[in-house]
């Protein structure tokens, strides 16, 4: 018999990492609709946590140097289980001191000593996507709680058709976009969290795609904090070369930006948070990744359907500089693959 439980899931690092936890959160919700699922996240990703349909409670991580406060937050939650998707000593120690009965984490690093249940995964080998590693942890937790979830599938952020239509109508009005065109968000920034193509390479890609596709397409160039000038330059260059490109309007915050992505047919970006938001929305994605083992396109694969997912990297190399040299990405191949995907849409 399955019983409901109070579960705390921890993914308190970057936006992309948190978005790749949504499949695990969906699995825990489907294991028992009555589970109370809380998440521990930093203030930065909290707006996305509040939008997640699988989450009941959002707890803001008080940060480093606040061990006692974190312990108190955990203890006051009366949780039956703690699932830490990326284990750290601070979180493990707080969970142990809070006396959460079932504490689970990957069996990596010495922080695993604070967890009574440890699951070997060998994530450093990058043999599976990150979201699959997270899913497997959630499924293992559910089994130990006598809940047996089926493997969940996209979309992991299932917005209604009405919400998507509303977002598309709003963006069309703001940018005077033709609703009969395909809209592709191009995100040339990285927020400093990942290697990425240069703006010039994104311009080259968009020009090639516009020439090769049979469909009418508009590029909406998005930007994050401190990136508006770069995005504007990309729009101006594309417009000069006859490519329909618009600058995404400013949004009040991360949640509003994320909802705007639901208006698009697809997204083009490096391995960044916005790309993984698009993956959760199950729109098409073209991602650019380095070739180093810890950051491969397989490990940091978007969690959308496989037929909506493209990824390109520099050629494999034992030379670290070559593996992260995004100038070596085959833009011609990427443009051809994306044009083919667009033509199918």
C-alpha positions, 0 to 999 in steps of 0.5 A: 500500500502506498502512503503519502509522505513529506519529502524535501528535495534539494537542488540548490545550485544553478538554474539549469541544474534545477530545471533538470530536477523537474523530471524527478519532481514529477516522478515523486508527484506521480508516485503518490498524488498526496505526497507533500513535496518541498524543495530547498533552492536559492533565492535566484531559482525560487521563482521557477520553483513556485511555477513548478506544478509538482512542488507544494512548498518552496524553502529558500536556502539561507546559504553558507554559514547558516548551518543552524538556521538550515537545520531548523528549517528542515526540522520544522518541516517534519519531513519523512525523507530528504533527497539531495540531488547534488550532495554537499556536506552542509546540507547533509549535516543539517539533514542529519541534525534535523533527524530526517529519518530517510536521507538519500543522496548519490554515493559521491564525495565524502558528504555521502557520510551524512546520508543513511541511503546512498545510491551509486551513480558514477556521474563523473563518467557522464554516461547518462543525462543529468535528468536521468540520474535525478529521475533514478534517485527519485524512483529509488526514494519512492521505492523505499517509501513503498511507492512505485512510480512509472517512468514519467515523460515530457513535458515536465512543465505542462502548460495549458494550451490556453496559457501558451496561446496567451503568451504567443498573443502577447509576444505577437502584439509586443513585437508585431510578429506574424503568428503564421511564422515559426518563432525561434528564441536565440539566446547568445548569452551564458550568464557566465555559467557555460562556454558558448558560441560567440555572437558572430557565430550565432549570427552566422547560424541564423543567416544560414538557417533562414536561407535553408528553411522552407518555412518563414521564421522569426528569431527572437533574441533573448538576454539576461542581466548585463546581456542586452547590449550583446543581444541588440547587436545580434538583432541589428546584424541579422536585420542588416542581412535581411533576417527577421529578428527582434529583441525580446522585450524586458521582463519583470523577472525570471518567471515572466521570462520563462513563461515567454519562452512558451510562445516559441516553437524552439530555442537556440542556446548554449548549455544554460538555464534558459535552454533547460527551461525550454526543454521542460516546456517540451519545445524544440531545442538546439544546444551547443556544448563543450566536448569535455566529459563533465559537460557533454551534450549527453550529460547535460541533455535537455529533457524534451522529447528526443525528436525535438532535441539537437546538440552540437559540440567541438570535435572530441579531443584529449586537449582541454583547450580544443574540447572547449573551443566553440569556434570548432563547432560545425555551424554548417551542420548545425544550420542544416540540422535545424533547418530540417527540424524546422521544415518538419514543424 
